[in-house]
Structure formats: structure tokens, C-alpha cells
Amino acid sequence: MRARDLLTGRRFLDLDGPYGVGLTALEVGNDEYCRQPGPQEAGAVMGRTISVPMLRKDFRLSIRRLAAHLEMGQPLLLTPVEEAAEAVARREEEFIYYGQPDFGLQGLLTAQGRLHHEGGDWSDLDRVLDDVLAAVNALDARGFRGPYALALAPSLYNGLFRRYAGTDMLQLEHLRRLCQRGVYKAPIEGGVLVDPRVGRLVVGQDLMVGYVGQDGIHYQLYVCESIVLMLETPQAICTIRPRTAS
């Protein structure tokens, strides 16, 4: 499925599940008193939860064209299915990297407590490695020793297909030796270096296609999934902002 080509977070974050469509929320952190009770008061202990978003995109298939495919072997154009799956995949990536602040969901690029490194001009080949090494050292100094994954904006990732002077080695190949969980082109601005202890992706309903009904002309279907980034250690993230980031 073409959606898999767009999914980068799933390639370096640990997956937990699927648990089923009934998973709507997850408890996070420890239970705490909502306020410290007085000497004569009973305490109220509260837990905290985060929502598990359901991502969904509707699409339609022609009844006549599907019948022609099944009964006469005619070609069946599946572009609507692919476009719906890609829309869900893009939304998943948005949740992983940017979260949804209005609903209390943090992403890798927005998590409170993450580390940050202000980068330089990545048109300079040496500066790329210097900035990534600085992010690695920042995580390493806090006990996060990898293996690391690096996600970069498309323009930054594409810039890694340059060879070091006098060698046949691409800079991308060099960085992959440092970032053993992979270097990925992601729909983000800047870059983010991640240690695996950052957390996991919790899957309720994995990507699936469902049937709604038909109107005599089209079958009405949908693609959906439910998934959330469970951030456990935001300090295992270091964002990088090169001056050339778009």
C-alpha cells in the first residue's frame, strides 16, 4: 500500500498493539492528589489520560466498474483507495511529529522537556555532521546512548546526497553509521534526533478498510485507524533547527 511509503514514525518508534477499536484513552504518569488535603479532609487522587485519536477518510468506488472487474476481468482503478490511505498516513505523521495541542497530545517536535540544538548552514557539508554530533552528544550526556534515529525535512534529507571531497561516500551513508535506527525524510521542518527510550506508538485499530453502504452508483467505504504517540521520556528527543530549514 502506498501509505507505507509515507509512514516514517513507525519505522523507528516501538509499536505496541493493536488492541482493538475500543481503545479510546491511555493512562499516563502517576496518580496524584488533585490538591493537598487539609488535616480534616479526605484526599482526592486523580489519574491522567490521553486520548487515542481515530483517523478516518471516506472514499467511493463505482459499482459498475467493480462488477466489470469481477465479472469480466476489466482493470479496476484503485486510486480512491490509495488516496484515502495516504490521507490517513499523512495525518498519522502529523500527530507523531506535532501532536494535537488542543487535546493535550504532544509530538516529537513539540514535547515539553525535549532538548534543542540551534544548527548552522547545512549547505556547508561539515556543518551537517557537526550539528548532528552536537545533538548526539546532548542526548548522550543525559544517559540516552542510542541507537538513534534521525528524521529530517525533505530539503535537508535531499541535501545529504552529496559526496565528501575526494571520496565516494555520501553524507547520508556516513550519518547512517551514527544513526543506526535510520535517517528518514519526514514531513517536518528542521530535524529531530530520537533515542528509542522516548516512548512508543500505541495502536488501537491498525489501518483498515471498512464498508458503509451504497447508493446504487457507488460503494461507500472508508480507511481508518486509531493510534497515539505515548511519550514517556521527552528528554530522549533533541530537535535541530538548521538555518537552511524550510
N, C-alpha and C positions, 0 to 999 in steps of 0.2 A: 504494500500500500504506500502511496506517495507520502502519506502523513509521516511515516517513519523517517523520511529524509529530513523533515523539519524539526524533529524532536531531538534536542541536544541534552537537556537536563537528565533525561532517563539514561543517558549513556555513561554518566559519571556519578550520579547520585544513587544510593542504595534504594531498591524498591521493596516495599512492604505491602503484601496483599496479592491479589484482590480479595476484599472482604465481602463484597456484595453491595447492591444499590442502597441497602438500608443504612449504610454508614454515613451519617449526616454530620457528625461532630466528633472531635477528639479532645480528651482532657490533656491539658498541658501544665507543667510546673507542679508545685506542691500546693496542697490545701493550706489556706491561711485564714486567720481571723479577719473578718471584714473591717473590724476596728478592735482595738484592745478593750476588752470588757472591764468595767469597774469592779470594785470588790464585791458588790452585791448583785452583779449582773451575770446572766448566762451569756457565754460567748457564742457567736455565730461563725462557724467555719465554712468557708466557701471554696469551691474549686473554680478553675478557669477552663474554658474550652475554646477551640477554634472550629469554624465551620469547614466542611468538606464541600467545595463547590461542585455542582453538576454542570458540565459544559455540554451544550447541545446545539446542533444545526440541522434544520429541516431541509429536505430536498424532495424532488419528484422524478419519477420515471414513467415514460409513456407506456400505457398498457398495450397498445398496438405493437410498438417496437419490441417489447419484451416477448409478446406472443410470437412475433416473426422470428425472433432469435431461437425460442424454444421449439417452435413447430417447423421452421424452415431453414434453420441454421444461418439466418441473416446476422450480420455483425451487430453487436449491441454497444452503443456508445455509453461508457460509464463515467463520463466527465462530471455529471452532477454528484455522483458518489465521491469521487476524488476531491472535488472542490469542497464538499461538506466536511470530509475528513481533514483536509488541510486547514479549514477554518477552525476546527476544534483543536488541532495540533498547535496552531499559532496562538490560540487563547491559552493553552496549557503552558507554552513557553512564557507568555506574558505573566502568568501567575507565578511561575517558578522564579523568574528574574526580578519582577517588580512588585509582586504581591497584589493586594487589594486593600489599601489603607482604610477605606470606608467600612470594611468588615473585619478590621484587625488582623489582616493577613500580611506578613512581611515576605519580601523576596530576597534573593541573594544580593541584589544591588541596593536594597533599601533597609536591610536588617539593622536595628539598633544594636550597637556594640561591635559592629564589624570594624576591621582595620581598613585604612585607606592610604594609598600612595599616589602622590601627585607626580605624574610622569613628565617626560620631556618630549622632544620632537622625534616621532618614530620614523621620519624619513631618514634619520641617522641610524644606520644598521646597528651600531654598537649600543645606542641608547635603548633599543628594544630589549636586549638581553640585560642591560643594567637595571631597567625598571622591573622586569620580571624577577630578577635575582633579589632586588630590594623587597619585593612582596614576599618571596620565599623566605628571606631572612627574617622578615617581620613575623610571619607565622611560626617559623622555626624557633624564634626566641621565646614564644609563648607555649612551646611544647607541642605544636602541630607540625609533625615532621613528614607528612605526606603518606602515600603518594598523592601528588597534586593533580588537579585538573585546571585547565585554563580556558575560559570562554572569552571570545573577542568579537567586537563589532566587525561586520563584513569587510570594511575598508582596511582595518588593522590586520585581520586574518589574511586577506589577499596580499598585503604587503610583505608577508613572510616568505613569499615565493621568490626570494632574492638570494643569490649565492654570495657567500663570503669571498672576498677578493683572493684570487689565486687558488681557489678550491672549487670542487663540485658539490659542496654541501649547501643545501638550502637552509635558511634560518629556521624554517618550520621543522626540519629534521632535528636540528640542534635543540630547539625548545621541547620537542617531544621526549628527548632524553632526560630533561629536567622535570617535565610534567608527565609522569608516567601513566596517569589516568587519561591523558589525551589533551589535545588542543582542538578547540571547536569554534566554528563560525556560528555565531548566535545572533538573534535579532535584538541587540542591545546597543547602548552607547558605551564606549570605553571597553574595559575588560574587567574580569573578576577571576581571582585565583582561589581555589577551594580545596580544603583538606576534607577527606571523607567523614571525619567526625562532626561535620557541620550539622548533619541530620539525615533525613530520609524522605522519600516520596511515598506517601501512603495512598494506596489505590483502593477505592470502593468498588465501583463498576469500571472495569477496563473498557477500552474503546470497542464499541459495538454498534451494529446497525439494527434499528427497530422499525416495525411496521405500524402505521397509524390507521390507514384506511385507503379508500379510493373513491373518486368522483365520476367514474365512468370513462375518464380520459387519461388520468394519471394515477399511479400508485403513490401514496404519500408516505414517505419514510423519514427517518432521522438518524443521525450519528450522535452518539453521546458517550460520556464517561464521567466519572467523579474521581477527583484526585486533589491532594493538597501537599504542599511542602511543609514538613514537620521540622522546623528549625530548633535544634537542640543546643548548638554551640555557635552563636553568631561570631564569636572571636576566631573561628576557623575560616573566616572569609577575609580576603583583602581585595578591595576594589582598586583598580588602576585607571587613572584618567590621563592619557597622553594628550599633549596639546593638539595633535592632529586628529583626535577623535571627532567623528561627525556627530 
